Amino acid sequence: MVLAEIVILLTGVISRFCFNRPLASDKLASIVFLWLAMFGAAIALRRDTHMRMTLISEFASGLARCVLEVLAIAVPCSFSVSY
């Protein structure tokens, strides 16, 4: 997908500056970029390396840590769903 993104953007730049005719590839490049971002977020979440609020949960232990870990994932998800 990254290679496809590079090719799409490169053809858009070449057509715009060399042939003076822009292609309609900007929308496609935007869509591919969004897909890359979503795949990256899903992979990071699966590997447990996704950015989240861990400052407080690192100092907690036991059940409190477990609850804070769930909140660290649930709160950003709730903001995403509300918009």
C-alpha positions as CSV (number, residue, x, y, z in Angstrom):
1,M,0.0,0.0,0.0
2,V,2.9,2.4,0.7
3,L,4.3,1.6,-2.7
4,A,0.9,2.3,-4.3
5,E,0.7,5.6,-2.4
6,I,4.1,6.6,-3.7
7,V,3.2,5.7,-7.3
8,I,-0.1,7.6,-7.1
9,L,1.6,10.7,-5.8
10,L,4.5,10.5,-8.2
11,T,2.2,10.2,-11.2
12,G,0.2,13.1,-10.0
13,V,3.3,15.3,-9.6
14,I,4.7,14.2,-13.0
15,S,1.4,14.9,-14.8
16,R,1.0,18.3,-13.2
17,F,4.5,19.6,-13.7
18,C,5.6,17.9,-16.9
19,F,2.4,17.7,-18.9
20,N,0.6,20.6,-17.3
21,R,-2.5,18.5,-16.9
22,P,-3.4,17.4,-13.3
23,L,-4.8,13.9,-12.8
24,A,-7.7,13.2,-10.5
25,S,-5.3,11.2,-8.3
26,D,-5.4,13.5,-5.3
27,K,-8.6,12.0,-4.0
28,L,-7.3,8.4,-4.5
29,A,-4.0,9.3,-2.7
30,S,-6.0,10.7,0.2
31,I,-8.1,7.6,0.5
32,V,-5.1,5.3,0.3
33,F,-3.4,7.4,3.0
34,L,-6.4,7.1,5.3
35,W,-6.4,3.3,4.8
36,L,-2.7,3.2,5.7
37,A,-3.4,5.2,8.9
38,M,-6.2,2.9,9.9
39,F,-4.2,-0.3,9.2
40,G,-1.3,1.1,11.1
41,A,-3.5,1.9,14.1
42,A,-5.0,-1.5,14.1
43,I,-1.6,-3.2,13.9
44,A,-0.2,-1.0,16.7
45,L,-3.3,-1.8,18.9
46,R,-2.9,-5.5,18.3
47,R,0.9,-5.3,19.2
48,D,0.0,-3.3,22.3
49,T,2.2,-0.4,21.1
50,H,-0.6,2.1,20.3
51,M,-0.4,5.5,21.8
52,R,-2.6,5.8,24.9
53,M,-2.9,7.4,28.2
54,T,-0.6,5.4,30.4
55,L,0.9,7.9,32.8
56,I,-1.4,7.1,35.7
57,S,-1.8,3.4,34.9
58,E,1.9,2.8,35.1
59,F,1.9,3.8,38.8
60,A,-1.2,1.7,39.7
61,S,-1.2,-2.0,40.5
62,G,-3.7,-4.8,40.5
63,L,-7.4,-4.1,39.8
64,A,-6.8,-0.4,39.6
65,R,-4.3,-0.8,36.8
66,C,-6.7,-3.1,34.9
67,V,-9.5,-0.5,35.2
68,L,-7.2,2.3,34.1
69,E,-6.0,0.3,31.1
70,V,-9.6,-0.2,30.0
71,L,-10.3,3.5,30.4
72,A,-7.2,4.4,28.5
73,I,-8.6,2.6,25.5
74,A,-12.3,3.3,26.0
75,V,-12.1,7.1,26.5
76,P,-10.5,7.9,23.1
77,C,-12.8,5.4,21.4
78,S,-15.8,7.2,22.9
79,F,-14.6,10.5,21.5
80,S,-14.1,8.9,18.1
81,V,-17.6,7.5,18.1
82,S,-19.2,10.8,19.2
83,Y,-17.9,12.6,16.1
